[in-house]
C-alpha cells in the first residue's frame, strides 16, 4: 500500500520538537471512593501513568487526577469476529484534598445515604448499575517528522485509527504552543520494544490560520 501525502514531511527528531496529546476514553465505574475508583474499559491502561478522571454530578463535570496502580484482563469482547480484551483497573486519585474531591464525596453520599453519617476516606462503594465516566490520558512525545498537514510521533498508548484528539505542538521554546486537533491516520507497533510503543501518523485539523502560518514559517527554516 502506497501512503499518499499531501505535503512533504521533514525529519525533526532530535531537534527538541514536542507534541502533547490528550486522548479521551469512556469507561465504566464499578466501584467509587474518595481515594480512588475501580474502572473497566477496552483501553490498554498504563500502570504508573497519570490520567484525568471526569464524572458528571448535578449537571457538573468533576475532574480528578489519578494514576493507574494495577490492571488485568477480565474478559474479551468479540466485535466483527475479532476478540478484543476488556481491562479492569485500579485508579488511585492524586488530588484527594481539593474541592473536586469534596464534590466527589457529595456524589458518593448521594448514592449511599448512610455514608453521610459514617464517612471513611478509604471506603469504596459498588456502583450499580455501573456508570459511565471519561478518562483522559496525556502524553508528551517527540515529533519524528512534520509537514504542513501532519506529524509522526511515537506513543506508549495505542490509539484507534481515525480517532480525533486534542493536540499541542511546541516548535520553539520562545513561542507558545500550537493548539489544534489531530486525527490518527495510522498506528503501527514499533518492533522489539518493551513495553510496547507505537509509531503514529497524525493528520492535523482545526489549525488556526495564524498557527498555520507559524507552522509554514518553521518548516521553511528547516527545509
C-alpha positions as a printed Julia matrix, in Angstrom:
223×3 Matrix{Float64}:
   0.0     0.0    0.0
   1.46    3.37  -1.03
   0.98    6.13   1.52
  -0.26    9.33  -0.13
   0.93   12.57   1.42
  -0.48   16.0    0.69
   2.69   17.79   1.8
   6.34   16.8    2.05
   7.46   15.76   5.51
  10.74   16.74   7.14
  12.62   14.76   9.81
  12.87   16.76  13.06
  13.7    14.01  15.56
  16.48   15.24  17.81
  15.59   18.91  17.34
  13.59   19.2   20.56
  10.21   19.49  18.82
   7.46   18.13  21.04
   3.77   17.3   20.97
   1.38   16.91  23.9
  -1.51   14.55  23.2
  -4.75   14.05  25.1
  -6.96   11.04  24.39
 -10.44   10.66  25.91
 -11.91    7.22  26.6
 -15.29    6.22  28.02
 -15.05    3.7   30.87
 -17.46    2.04  33.31
 -17.18    2.81  37.04
 -17.51   -0.43  39.02
 -16.56    0.98  42.44
 -16.01    4.54  43.59
 -14.47    6.19  46.63
 -12.84    9.49  47.52
  -9.39    7.85  47.29
  -9.87    6.02  44.0
 -12.04    4.0   41.65
 -12.33    0.6   40.05
 -12.91    1.06  36.32
 -13.39   -1.14  33.27
 -12.89   -0.49  29.56
 -11.3    -1.55  26.3
  -8.35    0.82  26.7
  -4.93   -0.69  27.47
  -4.43    1.24  30.72
  -0.8     2.07  31.51
   0.36    1.29  35.05
   2.06    4.25  36.72
   0.74    6.76  34.19
  -1.4     9.77  35.08
  -4.97   10.14  33.86
  -7.7    12.72  34.37
 -10.91   11.09  35.62
 -14.1    13.0   34.73
 -17.52   12.14  36.15
 -20.81   14.06  35.96
 -22.68   15.09  39.1
 -25.53   17.61  39.46
 -25.01   18.91  35.91
 -21.3    19.46  36.58
 -18.22   17.57  35.47
 -15.82   16.67  38.3
 -12.23   16.28  37.01
  -9.75   14.49  39.3
  -6.18   13.42  38.56
  -5.31    9.8   39.17
  -2.73    7.13  38.44
  -3.3     3.53  37.35
  -1.88    1.28  40.09
  -2.89   -2.12  38.68
  -4.76   -3.68  35.77
  -5.82   -7.07  34.45
  -7.78   -8.54  31.54
 -11.15   -9.66  32.88
 -12.96  -10.64  29.68
 -12.89  -10.39  25.91
 -15.46   -8.84  23.62
 -15.97  -10.14  20.1
 -16.51   -7.37  17.52
 -16.85   -8.33  13.86
 -15.17  -11.64  14.56
 -12.21  -10.07  16.4
 -11.59  -10.75  20.1
 -10.82   -7.52  21.97
  -9.67   -7.58  25.62
 -11.65   -5.74  28.3
  -9.48   -4.43  31.13
 -10.3    -3.78  34.77
  -8.01   -1.3   36.52
  -7.48    0.37  39.87
  -7.23    4.16  39.68
  -5.74    5.98  42.69
  -6.73    9.64  42.94
  -3.88   12.13  43.39
  -5.67   15.35  44.39
  -7.85   13.97  47.19
  -7.72   17.21  49.21
  -9.15   19.5   46.53
 -12.59   21.0   46.02
 -13.16   18.39  43.33
 -12.7    15.64  45.9
 -15.34   17.29  48.09
 -17.73   17.22  45.13
 -16.89   13.56  44.64
 -17.67   12.91  48.31
 -21.09   14.55  47.81
 -21.71   12.35  44.76
 -20.97    9.18  46.72
 -23.08   10.38  49.66
 -25.98   10.97  47.29
 -25.7     7.36  46.14
 -25.3     5.83  49.58
 -27.04    7.98  52.18
 -25.51    6.27  55.22
 -22.04    7.43  54.17
 -23.06   10.94  55.22
 -23.04    9.79  58.84
 -20.09    7.37  58.83
 -17.67    8.62  56.17
 -14.32    6.85  55.82
 -11.92    8.21  53.22
 -10.85    4.73  52.12
 -14.37    3.36  51.63
 -15.41    2.41  48.11
 -18.99    1.72  47.13
 -20.19   -0.52  44.33
 -21.88    1.44  41.55
 -24.93   -0.5   40.39
 -25.57   -0.38  37.56
 -22.07    0.74  36.51
 -21.97    4.4   35.46
 -20.04    5.92  32.6
 -17.11    8.28  33.05
 -14.41    9.72  30.81
 -10.72    9.32  31.48
  -8.17   11.44  29.64
  -4.62   10.26  29.08
  -1.96   12.93  28.47
   1.4    12.04  26.95
   4.22   14.31  25.83
   6.25   12.87  22.97
   8.95   13.75  20.46
   7.85   14.66  16.94
   9.76   12.49  14.47
   8.77   14.27  11.28
   6.47   17.13  10.34
   4.64   18.68   7.41
   2.02   21.39   6.91
  -0.72   18.8    7.25
   0.61   16.18   9.67
   3.2    14.8   12.05
   4.62   11.41  13.03
   5.11   10.62  16.71
   5.77    7.63  18.96
   3.45    6.84  21.88
   3.09    4.3   24.69
  -0.67    4.27  24.21
  -2.29    2.53  21.22
  -4.99    4.87  19.87
  -7.59    3.59  17.4
  -7.25    4.76  13.79
  -9.46    7.74  12.83
  -9.94    8.9   16.43
  -9.94   12.7   16.88
  -7.97   14.07  19.84
  -6.58   17.29  21.3
  -3.01   18.18  20.4
  -0.42   20.82  21.3
   2.72   21.37  19.22
   5.79   23.06  20.69
   8.01   24.14  17.81
  10.36   26.51  19.63
  10.97   27.46  23.25
  10.34   31.13  22.52
   6.8    30.74  21.2
   3.54   29.48  22.64
   2.3    26.05  21.64
   0.04   25.49  18.63
  -3.27   24.05  19.84
  -5.31   22.04  17.34
  -6.97   18.69  16.74
  -5.38   15.55  15.37
  -6.77   12.51  13.54
  -4.94    9.18  13.77
  -4.1     8.26  10.16
  -2.14    5.1   11.01
  -0.83    3.22  14.03
   1.93    0.59  13.82
   3.59   -1.27  16.68
   7.3    -0.49  16.89
   9.22   -3.8   16.64
  11.27   -5.09  19.58
  10.08   -2.54  22.16
   9.18   -3.46  25.74
   6.91   -2.08  26.96
   5.21   -1.77  23.6
   5.4     1.51  21.73
   3.54    2.7   18.66
   4.5     4.7   15.59
   1.64    7.13  14.96
   0.78    9.19  11.89
  -1.38   12.21  12.72
  -3.35   14.44  10.36
  -3.58   17.99  11.75
  -7.07   19.52  11.76
  -8.74   22.69  13.06
  -5.48   24.66  12.86
  -5.95   28.44  13.1
  -4.76   30.46  10.09
  -2.22   32.26  12.3
  -0.87   28.93  13.57
  -0.79   27.52  10.05
   1.41   30.47   9.1
   3.7    29.8   12.08
   3.96   26.16  11.04
   4.78   27.13   7.45
   7.5    29.53   8.59
   9.01   26.87  10.86
   9.12   24.32   8.03
  10.76   26.88   5.77
  13.59   27.26   8.29
  14.33   23.5    8.29
  13.7    22.68   4.63
